[in-house]
Amino acid sequence: MKKILYLLSAALISNVLMAQSKTVILTIDHKIGLDTCAAGIEGVNNLGNQFKINRIQYYMDEIILVHDGATSDTSTVLALVDGFDQTSLNLGSFTLDSIESIRFAIGVN
C-alpha cells in the first residue's frame, strides 16, 4: 500500500512540475505603418521623409526574459532575422507565471 501511495505521489508531483514549465516562443512580425514589410514597399519616417525598403536582415543576440521579478538568460539563442518573413524563436522552457519584458541586442557579441 505504501508503494502505491508513493508511486501516485511521485506521479502527481511530476505532473505538477511539468505543468509549471512553459515553452516561450518569441514571434516577430515586421510592419511599415500598418502594412506587412515586403521588398519595394515605401514608408515614411518620423521626420516625414519617404524611404523604400529593399532588404532587412539582422542578428538578435543576448535575449533575456524578465519574468516574475527575476531574469532568465537565453544565451544559446542567436537568430538571423529576415524582415520580410515572420520569425518565431523558441527561447526554451521556463517555470514562470508572466513575462514582464524581453531584452535583447541587435548584432552579434
NUDRENMI-96007 format. One record per residue: residue number from 1; x, y, z of N, C-alpha, C, O, CB in turn. Coordinates in steps of 0.02 Angstrom, whole numbers, m for minus. Atoms other than C-alpha are relative to their C-alpha. Glycine has a CB too. Layout:
BEGIN
- NUM;X;Y;Z;X;Y;Z;X;Y;Z;X;Y;Z;X;Y;Z
...
This chain:
BEGIN
- 1;41;m60;0;0;0;0;44;63;0;29;112;m35;m47;0;60
- 2;m44;m58;m2;142;120;41;33;11;m68;42;69;m89;54;m10;54
- 3;m31;m7;66;222;84;m128;m49;33;m49;m29;75;m89;22;m68;m26
- 4;50;m30;45;60;127;m218;m8;74;14;m10;114;m32;m67;m37;7
- 5;5;m71;m18;43;290;m122;62;39;m21;57;96;m45;m11;7;76
- 6;m62;m33;21;224;331;m156;1;12;m75;18;66;m98;61;m42;21
- 7;2;m8;73;204;300;m343;m51;52;m22;m37;92;m67;m15;m68;m33
- 8;50;m50;17;44;402;m351;24;70;18;13;117;m20;m66;m15;36
- 9;m27;m65;m21;127;544;m255;54;23;m49;54;82;m68;28;m3;71
- 10;m54;m18;46;279;541;m369;m29;20;m68;m6;68;m98;48;m59;m9
- 11;31;m17;64;168;542;m525;m35;68;4;m30;107;m43;m51;m54;m20
- 12;34;m64;m9;65;687;m457;49;58;3;38;110;m29;m43;m1;63
- 13;m50;m53;m6;218;790;m411;33;13;m67;44;71;m85;53;m19;53
- 14;m32;m10;65;300;761;m581;m48;35;m49;m26;76;m89;23;m67;m29
- 15;48;m34;43;139;814;m669;m6;74;18;m11;116;m27;m69;m33;5
- 16;4;m70;m22;129;973;m565;62;38;m22;56;95;m47;m8;4;77
- 17;m61;m34;21;311;1016;m601;3;10;m75;25;62;m98;60;m40;23
- 18;1;m7;73;290;984;m787;m51;52;m22;m39;87;m71;m15;m67;m33
- 19;52;m48;18;132;1091;m792;24;71;10;0;117;m23;m64;m13;40
- 20;m24;m67;m14;227;1241;m722;51;23;m51;61;83;m59;30;2;69
- 21;m50;m18;50;360;1236;m858;m35;18;m65;m75;m21;m91;51;m58;m10
- 22;33;m23;60;307;1337;m1010;53;15;m54;105;43;m39;m43;63;14
- 23;m43;m16;56;388;1349;m1181;m14;72;m22;m72;90;m33;m10;m50;m59
- 24;7;m70;20;419;1530;m1230;23;7;m73;80;m9;m90;42;48;47
- 25;m15;m11;70;412;1572;m1415;m11;74;m16;m65;101;m5;m44;m45;m46
- 26;3;m71;20;451;1749;m1475;m15;3;m74;24;m23;m115;66;37;18
- 27;19;m8;70;362;1792;m1638;9;72;m20;m14;118;13;m74;m23;m11
- 28;m15;m68;25;421;1942;m1739;m33;9;m68;m20;m28;m115;77;12;m4
- 29;32;m20;63;312;2021;m1874;22;72;m14;6;117;25;m78;m6;3
- 30;m22;m67;17;390;2172;m1960;m56;37;m36;m89;9;m80;64;m3;m44
- 31;52;m42;30;272;2313;m2008;30;67;m20;75;93;13;m59;10;49
- 32;m14;m69;19;290;2477;m2101;m68;34;5;m110;27;m39;31;5;m74
- 33;66;m27;m14;147;2577;m2029;m47;m58;17;m34;m95;64;m28;41;m61
- 34;46;55;m10;1;2455;m2041;12;m57;m49;m19;m110;m45;m71;24;m6
- 35;m13;50;52;72;2359;m2190;54;m49;21;101;m32;56;21;35;m65
- 36;m52;50;m11;170;2197;m2181;60;19;m42;54;40;m100;m26;m71;m19
- 37;m62;m20;34;351;2229;m2228;13;m47;m59;9;m108;m53;59;m2;50
- 38;m16;38;60;396;2174;m2404;49;41;m42;55;102;m34;m64;m17;m42
- 39;m48;m35;43;529;2215;m2533;m36;50;m44;m88;36;m73;39;m51;m44
- 40;26;m51;42;496;2376;m2625;m54;44;31;m76;93;0;m28;m30;m60
- 41;51;m40;m32;370;2445;m2501;29;67;22;88;71;39;m30;m38;62
- 42;m23;m67;m20;381;2630;m2462;m31;19;67;m88;1;82;m18;52;m53
- 43;24;m23;m65;364;2708;m2291;21;72;11;55;102;m30;27;m44;57
- 44;m17;m69;m19;381;2875;m2204;28;m3;71;m3;m32;115;m63;48;m5
- 45;m29;0;m67;497;2902;m2055;m30;55;44;m75;91;22;76;9;m5
- 46;28;m49;m48;463;3011;m1902;14;72;m19;m16;118;9;28;m14;68
- 47;m15;m68;24;536;3163;m1993;m40;18;m63;m33;73;m90;74;8;m13
- 48;40;m12;60;416;3145;m2139;35;m18;m65;8;m6;m119;m20;71;m2
- 49;m38;20;59;548;3078;m2259;m23;m68;m25;m31;m114;15;76;0;14
- 50;18;64;28;497;2939;m2377;62;m44;m8;117;m19;m20;m36;9;m68
- 51;m55;47;11;604;2783;m2390;m29;m63;m32;m89;m77;m27;37;m17;66
- 52;20;62;33;598;2620;m2488;43;m56;28;104;m48;36;8;5;m78
- 53;m36;56;m30;646;2452;m2415;17;m52;m53;m26;m74;m91;m42;m33;56
- 54;m23;53;45;750;2329;m2516;21;m62;37;17;m118;11;57;26;m43
- 55;m25;57;m39;819;2218;m2378;0;17;74;19;73;93;71;m21;m24
- 56;m6;m6;m73;804;2194;m2190;24;m67;26;m13;m117;22;m69;23;33
- 57;m26;60;m33;914;2065;m2104;44;23;57;83;71;51;40;m45;m50
- 58;m41;m17;m58;992;2072;m1932;3;m60;47;m38;m105;44;m29;62;37
- 59;m8;52;m51;1053;1961;m1791;m30;24;66;m23;82;85;74;m19;10
- 60;22;m13;m69;966;1952;m1622;41;m45;46;50;m104;32;m78;m15;9
- 61;m45;36;m45;1077;1901;m1477;m15;24;71;m50;74;81;75;12;m18
- 62;6;m19;m71;1083;1910;m1286;m73;11;21;m89;61;53;41;63;14
- 63;71;m6;m16;896;1880;m1266;m10;m19;73;9;m74;94;m44;m44;m47
- 64;12;10;m72;844;1896;m1083;m74;9;14;m103;61;m4;44;48;43
- 65;70;m6;m22;670;1862;m1014;m2;30;69;34;8;114;m35;m69;m1
- 66;13;m27;m67;613;1969;m868;m69;m25;19;m119;m8;m14;5;80;1
- 67;64;31;m19;477;1874;m776;m4;m8;76;46;m25;108;m9;m68;m34
- 68;13;12;m71;402;1866;m602;53;30;45;69;1;97;m6;m75;12
- 69;m51;m33;m41;533;1986;m534;70;m29;m8;115;m10;30;m20;m3;70
- 70;m66;32;10;678;1879;m599;18;5;m74;m21;31;m115;m1;m75;23
- 71;m21;1;70;776;1859;m760;24;m69;m19;49;m106;23;55;53;m14
- 72;m26;63;27;818;1709;m869;38;16;m64;12;48;m110;m57;m51;m13
- 73;m43;m11;58;960;1712;m994;m12;m55;m51;m13;m114;m34;75;2;21
- 74;8;49;54;929;1627;m1161;60;5;m47;52;10;m108;m67;12;m39
- 75;m61;m14;38;1110;1644;m1217;13;m50;m56;55;m36;m99;59;0;47
- 76;m11;49;54;1101;1489;m1327;m37;20;m63;m25;m9;m116;m23;m69;22
- 77;39;m21;59;981;1580;m1444;36;57;m36;49;110;m7;m72;23;21
- 78;m27;m51;45;1060;1676;m1587;m38;m9;m66;m40;m64;m94;80;m8;m11
- 79;43;7;58;949;1714;m1735;17;52;m53;28;111;m38;m73;6;20
- 80;m2;m45;57;969;1789;m1907;m72;12;m21;m106;m33;m44;44;m29;m60
- 81;70;m17;13;804;1880;m1932;m5;32;m69;32;78;m85;m27;48;55
- 82;15;m29;66;737;1916;m2107;m64;41;7;m116;14;25;m7;m56;m55
- 83;56;m45;m9;622;2066;m2104;m59;m11;m46;m112;18;m36;22;69;m7
- 84;55;13;47;517;2002;m2249;m37;m65;17;m86;m81;m17;27;m4;m70
- 85;33;62;m21;469;1840;m2160;m17;4;74;18;38;112;44;m62;m14
- 86;15;6;m72;384;1804;m1994;54;m44;32;72;m96;4;m72;m29;12
- 87;m51;38;m36;513;1743;m1869;m27;m24;66;m55;16;104;64;43;10
- 88;19;28;m65;474;1627;m1723;61;m31;32;92;m76;4;m58;m53;m8
- 89;m59;25;m36;612;1596;m1596;m22;m38;61;m57;m10;104;47;59;19
- 90;14;39;m60;597;1456;m1470;54;18;51;112;0;43;m1;m77;m15
- 91;m48;m23;m50;679;1532;m1316;12;m52;54;58;m44;95;m25;64;33
- 92;m10;53;m49;662;1374;m1212;m60;m8;46;m110;27;39;62;12;40
- 93;53;12;m49;556;1308;m1069;20;30;67;76;22;90;m14;m76;8
- 94;m12;m35;m62;541;1408;m909;m58;m10;48;m115;m18;26;13;75;m12
- 95;52;0;m51;445;1400;m746;m15;73;16;25;107;47;21;m40;64
- 96;18;m70;m10;354;1566;m743;m75;9;m2;m112;m34;m26;33;44;m54
- 97;71;m18;2;185;1650;m720;m13;51;m54;m60;44;m93;m23;26;68
- 98;10;m51;50;202;1806;m826;66;31;m21;113;37;19;m48;55;26
- 99;m60;m32;27;332;1888;m937;m11;75;2;m61;101;m25;15;m23;m74
- 100;6;m72;m7;360;2071;m896;32;36;m59;6;86;m82;33;23;66
- 101;m33;m30;57;482;2112;m1036;51;m49;m29;68;m99;2;34;67;19
- 102;m53;39;33;609;2042;m1158;53;50;m22;38;99;m57;m28;m41;m62
- 103;m56;m43;20;780;2123;m1178;43;m39;m49;51;m99;m43;42;23;63
- 104;m42;33;49;892;2087;m1325;47;50;m32;38;111;m26;m42;m35;m54
- 105;m48;m41;36;1038;2152;m1426;m8;m14;m75;m23;m70;m95;73;m13;23
- 106;m2;8;72;1043;2182;m1613;73;m3;m20;111;43;m4;m39;58;m38
- 107;m70;11;17;1206;2115;m1684;27;m60;39;m9;m89;79;42;62;15
- 108;m30;59;m32;1325;1979;m1625;57;24;44;99;62;23;25;m51;m53
- 109;m55;m16;m46;1437;1995;m1473;48;m58;5;98;m54;41;m26;17;70
